Amino acid sequence: MNKKETLILESTTLWDFPTQNYGNKPHGNNKYNGVTPAFVIWNLLQRYTKEGDLVIDPMCGSGTTYDVAVELKRKVECFDLNIVRKEVKKADARKLPLKNNIADFVFIDSPYSDNIKYSDDKNCIGKISCENNKFYDELEKVAIEIKRILKKNKYMAWLIGDQWIKRKFTPTGFLLFNRLIKHFEPVDIISVTRHNQTSNTGLWHYRARKFNFYLRGFKYLFIMKNTKS
Ligand SMILES: C[S@@+](CC[C@H](N)C(=O)[O-])C[C@H]1O[C@@H](n2cnc3c(N)ncnc32)[C@H](O)[C@@H]1O
């Protein structure tokens, strides 16, 4: 662990982590496009799981959830369409090869739109723009699948950001939230500060001021409970 990077259980709804990783070992791969800050998953697993619990990540990418869960002695199953390491199994998040009601916790950091190319797989939801209703239809199918595998009264957390592109704002987070509350009970909404994104340059800050728009400063982390039948 680097001195600066003390692991703290967050106590407010504003989470701001200076780096993607903590400690000296990698958690996921910070070169993977859209990699999740490992601290987010660490905080969630500390709060909502205990040793031996089964954690699932249906869109695990470079395996951040896998690494954090193993370190915390949780059981873990990870899936993605884009396979970059052997611990992550190939599956579509809308049809997971898992039985009903087996997960103690689900974490998911889904595509936010079609801004990142994850793979050539035609089923990648990251090929659909968040300006299109189909994007939310497909994410809702993922939510229904999460509900199927999650035990009753257990928790899931979903990380997502809004979009501002070509002078158009899309409240992706709110639009997804509207779908999620059809299936889950909201527990809380965390604002996770965005760092190291490609637009975090002097030129982009100048443009944001000059042309009267805002750079994305945070992502939503929706924490939800599986109370509904
Ligand atoms: C934001 S990234 C996840 C990053 C990951 N948490 C990490 O730390 O590396 C979103 C992931 O969703 C995956 N994905 C998109 N559509 C999918 C689908 N239908 N089923 C499974 N994975 C999908 C992409 O391949 C990508 O890896």
The ligand as a Gaussian input file, in Angstrom:
#p B3LYP/6-31G(d) Opt

LIG

0 1
 C      -16.993000       0.050000     -18.183000
 S      -16.442000      -1.493000     -18.821000
 C      -16.214000      -2.473000     -17.369000
 C      -14.865000      -2.242000     -16.742000
 C      -14.521000      -3.241000     -15.649000
 N      -15.352000      -3.054000     -14.457000
 C      -13.061000      -3.103000     -15.274000
 O      -12.757000      -2.608000     -14.181000
 O      -12.199000      -3.423000     -16.111000
 C      -17.924000      -2.154000     -19.516000
 C      -17.795000      -3.592000     -20.005000
 O      -19.063000      -4.046000     -20.456000
 C      -18.806000      -5.083000     -21.393000
 N      -20.052000      -5.402000     -22.104000
 C      -20.759000      -4.645000     -22.974000
 N      -21.865000      -5.290000     -23.385000
 C      -21.885000      -6.481000     -22.731000
 C      -22.800000      -7.583000     -22.701000
 N      -23.918000      -7.599000     -23.444000
 N      -22.503000      -8.634000     -21.910000
 C      -21.365000      -8.672000     -21.152000
 N      -20.467000      -7.650000     -21.142000
 C      -20.727000      -6.573000     -21.925000
 C      -17.695000      -4.489000     -22.248000
 O      -17.003000      -5.484000     -22.971000
 C      -16.826000      -3.798000     -21.174000
 O      -15.769000      -4.615000     -20.761000

